[in-house]
Amino acid sequence: MNVFIDVTGTRLFPLEMIVAEASRASGISTADIYGARRTARVARARHIAMWLVRKCTDLSLMEIGEHFGGRDHGTVMHACRNVDAWIQQDAEFAARITQMKQQFANN
């Protein structure tokens, strides 16, 4: 598994790096992405992060859910279905997500 180093010198594994990028791109803190808040803005950022982790790692749905605050695999499946639907509905969103996915898939 590749390990990345962020600007502070902290080791980031791919999953953490993906969540950090989703956090940055959405303007939502990583604490909120991992947390229990369910506002639309936070939930959307969390769904994107879960979708990216699912597409760019070999982690199971259960492992992803555990990483995101003990959520179950059904929550991860729901997040992935939502992001897939948003991609189909919004070409600009699809382009941004595709760019993010390629960034992580190439590492």
C-alpha positions in Angstrom: 0.0 0.0 0.0 1.3 3.4 -1.0 2.0 5.9 1.8 1.9 9.6 1.1 3.3 12.5 3.1 1.3 15.7 3.5 2.8 19.2 3.8 3.0 18.9 7.6 5.1 15.7 7.3 2.2 13.5 8.5 2.0 10.1 6.9 -1.3 9.7 5.0 -2.5 6.3 3.7 -4.6 6.4 0.6 -7.9 6.4 2.4 -6.9 9.3 4.6 -5.5 11.2 1.7 -8.8 10.8 -0.2 -10.8 12.0 2.7 -8.5 15.0 3.2 -8.9 15.9 -0.5 -12.7 15.5 -0.4 -12.7 17.7 2.7 -10.6 20.4 1.1 -12.6 20.4 -2.1 -15.9 20.7 -0.3 -14.8 23.1 2.4 -15.9 20.7 5.1 -13.6 19.7 7.9 -12.4 16.1 8.1 -13.9 16.0 11.6 -17.3 16.8 10.1 -16.9 14.1 7.4 -16.1 11.5 10.0 -18.6 12.9 12.5 -22.3 12.5 13.1 -23.6 15.8 11.6 -26.1 15.2 8.8 -26.6 18.6 7.2 -27.0 18.4 3.5 -23.6 20.0 2.9 -21.8 17.6 5.3 -23.6 14.6 4.0 -22.8 15.4 0.4 -19.1 15.8 1.2 -19.2 12.5 3.2 -20.9 10.7 0.3 -18.3 11.9 -2.1 -15.5 10.8 0.2 -17.0 7.4 0.6 -17.5 7.0 -3.1 -13.9 8.0 -3.8 -12.6 5.5 -1.2 -14.8 2.8 -2.7 -13.5 3.5 -6.3 -9.9 4.1 -5.5 -9.1 1.5 -2.9 -9.8 -2.2 -2.5 -11.5 -1.8 0.9 -14.8 -3.5 1.5 -18.0 -1.6 2.1 -17.8 -2.7 5.8 -14.2 -1.5 6.1 -15.1 1.9 4.6 -18.1 2.2 6.9 -16.0 1.5 9.9 -13.5 4.1 8.9 -16.3 6.7 8.6 -17.4 6.5 12.2 -18.7 3.0 12.5 -21.3 3.3 9.7 -22.6 0.1 8.2 -22.1 -1.2 4.7 -25.6 -0.1 3.7 -24.7 3.5 4.4 -21.7 3.3 2.1 -23.8 1.7 -0.6 -26.4 4.5 -0.2 -23.6 7.1 -0.5 -22.2 5.5 -3.6 -25.6 5.3 -5.3 -26.2 9.0 -4.5 -22.9 10.0 -6.0 -23.5 7.9 -9.1 -26.9 9.7 -9.5 -25.3 13.1 -9.1 -22.7 12.2 -11.7 -25.5 11.3 -14.2 -27.4 14.5 -13.5 -24.6 17.1 -13.4 -21.8 17.1 -16.0 -19.7 19.7 -14.1 -20.0 17.6 -10.9 -19.0 14.5 -12.9 -16.0 16.2 -14.3 -14.8 17.3 -10.9 -15.3 13.9 -9.4 -13.6 12.1 -12.4 -10.6 14.4 -11.9 -10.4 13.6 -8.2 -10.8 9.9 -8.9 -8.0 9.9 -11.5 -5.7 11.8 -9.1 -6.0 9.0 -6.6 -6.2 6.1 -9.0 -2.8 7.1 -10.5 -0.9 7.0 -7.2 
